[in-house]
Amino acid sequence: MLGLEMVVVLGVALVACGSLARRYPIAPAVLLVLVGVLVGFVPRLREAHLPPEAVLLLFLPALLYWESLTTSLREIRSNLRVVILSSTALVLATAAAVAWAAHALGMAWGPAWVLGAALAPTDATAVGVLARDLPRRTVTVLRAESLVNDGTALVLYGLAVGVTVGEETLAGWHVTWLLVLSYCGGVLAGGLVGLLSWRVRRWLDDPMLEGITMLVTPFAAFLAAEAIGASGVLAVVACGLFMSQVAPRITNAATRHLVEPFWTLSTTVLSSSLFVLIGLSAQSAFRSLSSTSVREALVYTVVVAAVVIGVRWVWTYTTPYVVRLVDRRPAQRARRVGARQRTVTAVAGFRGAVSLAAVLAVPRTLESGAPFPERDLIVVVACGVIVLTLLQSLLLPSVVRFARLPRDDSVAEEIQLAEVSTLDAAIEALEATALELGTAEKVVERVRRELDVQRRLLGAAGAEGHPLVRHDDQHTSLSLALLARRREALLALRDERRIDDIVLRRVQARLDIEEVRLSRASPSE
């Protein structure tokens, strides 16, 4: 029954925290972590723990794949240098700084490097909470950094654990080979699986089968990379970015209508569950601490958290100036970000699922059979640092106001461009297409009038209060109200047993599609 109880607790927590986050300026992640801490005080529920393999092999591929599918490859290319430096050099610098600080406090070098590698990467899921409040470029860079840096961090982590346990050697060529294999092998495996998935989905014409193929794809990419010793994380990211470019050409509307809501709901539940797990693990780790005192563990946690946050601030306010000295091209000058605006990037260094899974996966014994040194302290410090970095999200509203970020109208402008261009293409192709299909002239005229109205509405959408826009809003409101009346009449027919429930669901599905279309098509939105 424990599993069922946790499902109910998680469901209630997701709904309650989501509702509170909408009413108050608090990130849902912080509330969910607090729920996890509180759950740990219930003796029966504190026994619920997710194996670290489940986080790395089940949760992470799905979350990273959806993040990769929904990010902007164009923006990643435009900011590739920043993404690469942040996901490699910054990860190495953070891991080294944390290891040095932990060693200075008394931890042996091996466990210190394990802790540093686990806490080096930022979390893509936690960064996602910023998307609604920040310019597209800032969000894309943060998300791309957190997608790629996991590969670097996990190579360092595996090396640090292997050296400490006694299974790895710290030769320079060996480290270089592991990094090359991790990146190149991961990208290659992800690309090949993406190519295979693309070919299979081109052949399928059933939305359900195509949705299942899409579901299997990230796990296949992760498995293929792990089989050759490469980074499964980078394989999933590479596969997702590849599919984001080719899938729109092969996926029909029915498939998108099926899979997109499923992925949105699934990834929300998975990521939210991980935040609850972080709180539960933090509470459990402090409760089971035995190698040192709680007071000393708190000192470790505060110092390491300060180092993790401080390194990111130092990086944010030094590397841009070094890059400016090296690259003075006009195109790069136009993309420079002011010091005030960079505070958002500095604060957004959240840690999350990867760090948690890494520390929980630390082996309990060495190759000799002796206990892994200071394992419980590593888990306590890592959980504490994750929580403290997530608490930075409470400062985000104030930081965003301080940063005075320029208004980003680029998305709205590109939406306007896309809608106008596609509508013009339809108007231009109307005659030829009607001739090819043998469409009656009256139908052609009706479609032409509808297209002309839409084109004039798009042309007037920028003029606030324009009669065309105002009338179209009124048309949408009236149509939605009439759809509600139709739905009431449909339910009355079912209640009177004049139609079957199967008929009700089919007709209701058509009304729902029309309602969604009208709700999303209003120019005033």
Number of C-alpha atoms within 10 A of each C-alpha: 6 11 10 9 13 15 13 11 15 21 14 12 19 22 11 14 20 18 12 15 16 11 8 9 13 19 22 23 28 24 23 26 26 20 22 27 21 15 22 22 13 10 9 11 16 19 12 17 11 13 11 19 14 11 20 20 15 15 19 25 26 23 22 25 29 21 21 24 19 13 19 20 18 10 16 19 11 13 17 16 12 18 22 16 14 26 25 19 14 21 27 19 19 24 28 18 21 27 25 20 19 25 16 12 15 11 19 16 16 20 25 27 27 29 30 32 32 31 31 31 33 31 26 28 27 25 21 14 14 20 14 9 12 16 17 17 15 19 23 24 22 24 26 26 26 25 26 25 27 27 25 24 28 24 20 24 25 18 23 26 24 19 18 22 23 12 12 15 13 11 9 8 9 13 16 11 11 20 19 13 19 25 22 17 23 30 23 20 29 32 22 18 27 28 16 13 23 21 12 12 20 14 11 14 13 12 19 14 13 22 19 11 16 19 15 14 24 31 22 21 33 28 22 23 28 18 12 14 14 27 31 34 33 30 38 36 29 28 30 27 23 21 22 20 12 13 17 11 10 14 18 13 9 11 17 15 12 14 18 13 10 13 18 12 11 15 20 14 14 17 21 24 21 23 28 25 25 28 26 27 26 25 22 21 21 20 12 12 17 13 12 11 11 16 9 11 20 17 13 24 23 15 17 26 22 16 20 24 20 16 19 20 17 11 16 20 14 10 15 16 12 10 13 13 9 8 12 10 9 8 9 11 11 8 10 11 12 11 12 13 18 19 18 24 16 19 20 23 25 26 28 28 24 24 29 25 21 24 24 24 16 22 14 15 13 17 13 9 9 10 13 19 18 17 21 22 27 26 26 25 27 30 28 26 28 26 23 19 21 24 18 17 25 13 14 20 15 11 21 17 11 13 16 10 19 9 8 12 10 11 11 10 10 11 11 15 13 12 14 18 13 11 17 15 11 14 15 11 11 17 14 10 13 14 12 9 8 9 12 10 12 9 11 16 12 11 14 16 12 11 17 15 14 18 18 13 21 19 14 16 18 13 12 10 12 12 12 19 22 16 13 18 18 13 14 20 15 12 16 18 13 12 16 14 12 14 17 11 12 18 16 13 15 15 12 9 10 10 14 12 14 10 12 15 12 11 13 16 12 10 17 14 12 14 18 11 12 16 15 11 13 16 18 13 7
